[in-house]
Amino acid sequence: MSDANSCLFYQSRTPRPFLDYGEGIYLFDETGKRYIDGSSGAMVSNIGHSNPRVLAKMKAQMDKATFGYRLHFRTHPSEDLAAKTVAMTPEGLDRVFFVSGGSEAVESAVKLARQYAVTQGQSSRHRVISRFPSYHGCTFGALDLTGYDPLREPFAAMLEGMPKVAAPATYLDRDDLSEEERGLKYAELLRERILEEGPENVLAFLMEPVGGASTGALVAPDSYYGRVREICDEFGVLLIYDEVMTGAGRTGKFLAAEHWGITPDIVALSKGFGAGYAPLGAIVASARLVEPVLDAGGFLHGFTYAGNPLACSAGLAVLEELEDQGLIGNAAKMGEVLMAGLRELMDRYPFIGDVRGKGLLTAFEFVSDRATLAPLPPSLDAHARLVELAYERGLIIYSRRTRGGTAGDHFLIAPPLIITEAQIGDIMAILRDALDAFAKEAGLPIAEAA
């Protein structure tokens, strides 16, 4: 076995143990230690690990062909997956373009929006508004749309600097407004920014319907979503939903947009769309946008592995499993169980200041003071330390800095959609043990009565 640092460029100088195999919600390292995959990797493994039906369909495709370039051949897996995707998304989203991952999906969505604007004689439209905090990918275009300071700052001089509006973190607000009024207030920030940029210059608004790693499963008030759609329509601005994390059933609907009856103009998908079985993503858009682009000479964009038959066979099998096993409904049901468990943890640990999420995309956030929701001191490095304590105990969770990447600590709990109530109980037991250990190390209180 080679030296762990001899050939790969690891993010950490203390790499994790070697993975041996996965089964269901569990992963096993080469020593035989079992881990509950409490974050589905990076919110990817929606149907769990080593699903035999998916592997069988991938094997069948491998026996036929693993690659056929999209300009040379149509393939049944890509055609069938496109049809299945359209059937599972809201009416009006009826064209699919495949990619290999989330950053590619976001880039593709923005480039489609731009080419459409050009076909409409609106070449001045080039500004894409997104939110702060947010995460949309690590390629340069997607990074420019991301609102997360540690990831952006080293490359800021190389970015155009796309405009941002505040993400609707209403749980931090201290005002006399109702939640409905707060939602409308945050939506109006978009309208103000469009006017500031000049409506003729604004191409699109890009948003995560439920926040991902940058905001920790942030859900806006219901009033926010419809008002954002109205504002985009008012100014002819395209609405792009980044459903890379939320799509493919994670929130209890195939698209999170469905919770609010919203049909975006373009949707970006990845992560759970291929569910870790193959690199796969897609954008789904309206023919209203796509047909003018095709008529003008075609989509001036693409990737070598776009529509790869092996990846698409995996994606098709994943969507079939979501339907056949009722996993989207299970995400909604088990999400309620998971949220109840997190609220019980909040009762026990005064330094948990908020729990939030939808379906099986949930999070809790640490604070030093529940009255002000001020974060814990950065010196505690809480977002990293709790992850380590849980990992040592056989639970994988996902964390980030909450307040733009520089302060605050939140933890995503997003297990595979196959999870059972008993397995959620196992997650809660390990998490409680890890929180007890963290509280003892950090000198933080635990509620005696809990």
ChimeraX attribute file (.defattr): number of C-alpha atoms within 10 A of each C-alpha:
attribute: neighborCount
match mode: 1-to-1
recipient: residues
	/A:1	3
	/A:2	6
	/A:3	7
	/A:4	15
	/A:5	12
	/A:6	8
	/A:7	8
	/A:8	8
	/A:9	9
	/A:10	12
	/A:11	7
	/A:12	8
	/A:13	9
	/A:14	9
	/A:15	10
	/A:16	10
	/A:17	12
	/A:18	11
	/A:19	13
	/A:20	12
	/A:21	14
	/A:22	18
	/A:23	12
	/A:24	17
	/A:25	24
	/A:26	20
	/A:27	22
	/A:28	19
	/A:29	15
	/A:30	11
	/A:31	10
	/A:32	11
	/A:33	13
	/A:34	16
	/A:35	19
	/A:36	26
	/A:37	29
	/A:38	25
	/A:39	25
	/A:40	27
	/A:41	20
	/A:42	18
	/A:43	28
	/A:44	25
	/A:45	26
	/A:46	32
	/A:47	31
	/A:48	24
	/A:49	21
	/A:50	17
	/A:51	16
	/A:52	10
	/A:53	14
	/A:54	22
	/A:55	16
	/A:56	13
	/A:57	17
	/A:58	23
	/A:59	15
	/A:60	13
	/A:61	19
	/A:62	14
	/A:63	9
	/A:64	10
	/A:65	12
	/A:66	14
	/A:67	17
	/A:68	17
	/A:69	15
	/A:70	17
	/A:71	7
	/A:72	7
	/A:73	9
	/A:74	13
	/A:75	18
	/A:76	12
	/A:77	21
	/A:78	24
	/A:79	16
	/A:80	14
	/A:81	24
	/A:82	22
	/A:83	15
	/A:84	15
	/A:85	23
	/A:86	17
	/A:87	12
	/A:88	15
	/A:89	20
	/A:90	17
	/A:91	10
	/A:92	15
	/A:93	22
	/A:94	18
	/A:95	19
	/A:96	23
	/A:97	19
	/A:98	27
	/A:99	28
	/A:100	23
	/A:101	22
	/A:102	27
	/A:103	25
	/A:104	27
	/A:105	29
	/A:106	33
	/A:107	23
	/A:108	26
	/A:109	25
	/A:110	23
	/A:111	17
	/A:112	21
	/A:113	26
	/A:114	23
	/A:115	22
	/A:116	24
	/A:117	23
	/A:118	17
	/A:119	15
	/A:120	12
	/A:121	9
	/A:122	16
	/A:123	15
	/A:124	15
	/A:125	19
	/A:126	19
	/A:127	21
	/A:128	25
	/A:129	22
	/A:130	26
	/A:131	23
	/A:132	22
	/A:133	24
	/A:134	27
	/A:135	25
	/A:136	31
	/A:137	21
	/A:138	16
	/A:139	14
	/A:140	17
	/A:141	20
	/A:142	19
	/A:143	24
	/A:144	24
	/A:145	31
	/A:146	25
	/A:147	25
	/A:148	25
	/A:149	16
	/A:150	12
	/A:151	16
	/A:152	18
	/A:153	11
	/A:154	9
	/A:155	12
	/A:156	14
	/A:157	9
	/A:158	11
	/A:159	14
	/A:160	12
	/A:161	14
	/A:162	17
	/A:163	19
	/A:164	21
	/A:165	20
	/A:166	15
	/A:167	22
	/A:168	25
	/A:169	19
	/A:170	19
	/A:171	16
	/A:172	12
	/A:173	13
	/A:174	9
	/A:175	8
	/A:176	8
	/A:177	12
	/A:178	11
	/A:179	17
	/A:180	13
	/A:181	14
	/A:182	23
	/A:183	23
	/A:184	21
	/A:185	17
	/A:186	22
	/A:187	25
	/A:188	17
	/A:189	16
	/A:190	22
	/A:191	19
	/A:192	13
	/A:193	16
	/A:194	25
	/A:195	13
	/A:196	11
	/A:197	13
	/A:198	14
	/A:199	19
	/A:200	17
	/A:201	18
	/A:202	25
	/A:203	27
	/A:204	27
	/A:205	25
	/A:206	27
	/A:207	22
	/A:208	26
	/A:209	25
	/A:210	23
	/A:211	27
	/A:212	27
	/A:213	25
	/A:214	23
	/A:215	30
	/A:216	28
	/A:217	30
	/A:218	25
	/A:219	22
	/A:220	24
	/A:221	18
	/A:222	15
	/A:223	18
	/A:224	22
	/A:225	19
	/A:226	15
	/A:227	19
	/A:228	22
	/A:229	19
	/A:230	14
	/A:231	18
	/A:232	20
	/A:233	12
	/A:234	11
	/A:235	17
	/A:236	15
	/A:237	25
	/A:238	24
	/A:239	24
	/A:240	26
	/A:241	28
	/A:242	30
	/A:243	32
	/A:244	29
	/A:245	29
	/A:246	34
	/A:247	26
	/A:248	31
	/A:249	27
	/A:250	32
	/A:251	30
	/A:252	26
	/A:253	22
	/A:254	25
	/A:255	25
	/A:256	25
	/A:257	23
	/A:258	15
	/A:259	15
	/A:260	13
	/A:261	11
	/A:262	17
	/A:263	21
	/A:264	20
	/A:265	22
	/A:266	28
	/A:267	28
	/A:268	34
	/A:269	31
	/A:270	31
	/A:271	28
	/A:272	30
	/A:273	33
	/A:274	29
	/A:275	25
	/A:276	24
	/A:277	26
	/A:278	19
	/A:279	22
	/A:280	29
	/A:281	29
	/A:282	28
	/A:283	28
	/A:284	26
	/A:285	25
	/A:286	18
	/A:287	16
	/A:288	14
	/A:289	20
	/A:290	20
	/A:291	14
	/A:292	18
	/A:293	22
	/A:294	15
	/A:295	10
	/A:296	12
	/A:297	8
	/A:298	12
	/A:299	18
	/A:300	11
	/A:301	10
	/A:302	13
	/A:303	14
	/A:304	13
	/A:305	18
	/A:306	23
	/A:307	28
	/A:308	25
	/A:309	27
	/A:310	26
	/A:311	27
	/A:312	29
	/A:313	29
	/A:314	29
	/A:315	32
	/A:316	25
	/A:317	23
	/A:318	27
	/A:319	24
	/A:320	16
	/A:321	17
	/A:322	21
	/A:323	15
	/A:324	9
	/A:325	13
	/A:326	13
	/A:327	26
	/A:328	24
	/A:329	20
	/A:330	22
	/A:331	29
	/A:332	21
	/A:333	16
	/A:334	23
	/A:335	27
	/A:336	16
	/A:337	17
	/A:338	27
	/A:339	22
	/A:340	13
	/A:341	16
	/A:342	23
	/A:343	16
	/A:344	14
	/A:345	20
	/A:346	21
	/A:347	16
	/A:348	19
	/A:349	21
	/A:350	17
	/A:351	21
	/A:352	22
	/A:353	22
	/A:354	18
	/A:355	23
	/A:356	18
	/A:357	25
	/A:358	24
	/A:359	27
	/A:360	33
	/A:361	30
	/A:362	27
	/A:363	27
	/A:364	24
	/A:365	26
	/A:366	25
	/A:367	21
	/A:368	17
	/A:369	14
	/A:370	14
	/A:371	10
	/A:372	12
	/A:373	19
	/A:374	15
	/A:375	21
	/A:376	19
	/A:377	13
	/A:378	13
	/A:379	6
	/A:380	12
	/A:381	14
	/A:382	22
	/A:383	22
	/A:384	16
	/A:385	15
	/A:386	22
	/A:387	20
	/A:388	17
	/A:389	20
	/A:390	24
	/A:391	18
	/A:392	13
	/A:393	17
	/A:394	21
	/A:395	24
	/A:396	26
	/A:397	26
	/A:398	23
	/A:399	23
	/A:400	23
	/A:401	25
	/A:402	22
	/A:403	18
	/A:404	18
	/A:405	19
	/A:406	13
	/A:407	17
	/A:408	23
	/A:409	27
	/A:410	30
	/A:411	27
	/A:412	28
	/A:413	27
	/A:414	31
	/A:415	34
	/A:416	30
	/A:417	31
	/A:418	20
	/A:419	21
	/A:420	16
	/A:421	13
	/A:422	9
	/A:423	15
	/A:424	18
	/A:425	14
	/A:426	14
	/A:427	23
	/A:428	18
	/A:429	13
	/A:430	19
	/A:431	24
	/A:432	18
	/A:433	14
	/A:434	22
	/A:435	20
	/A:436	17
	/A:437	15
	/A:438	19
	/A:439	16
	/A:440	12
	/A:441	11
	/A:442	10
	/A:443	9
	/A:444	13
	/A:445	13
	/A:446	17
	/A:447	11
	/A:448	8
	/A:449	6
	/A:450	10
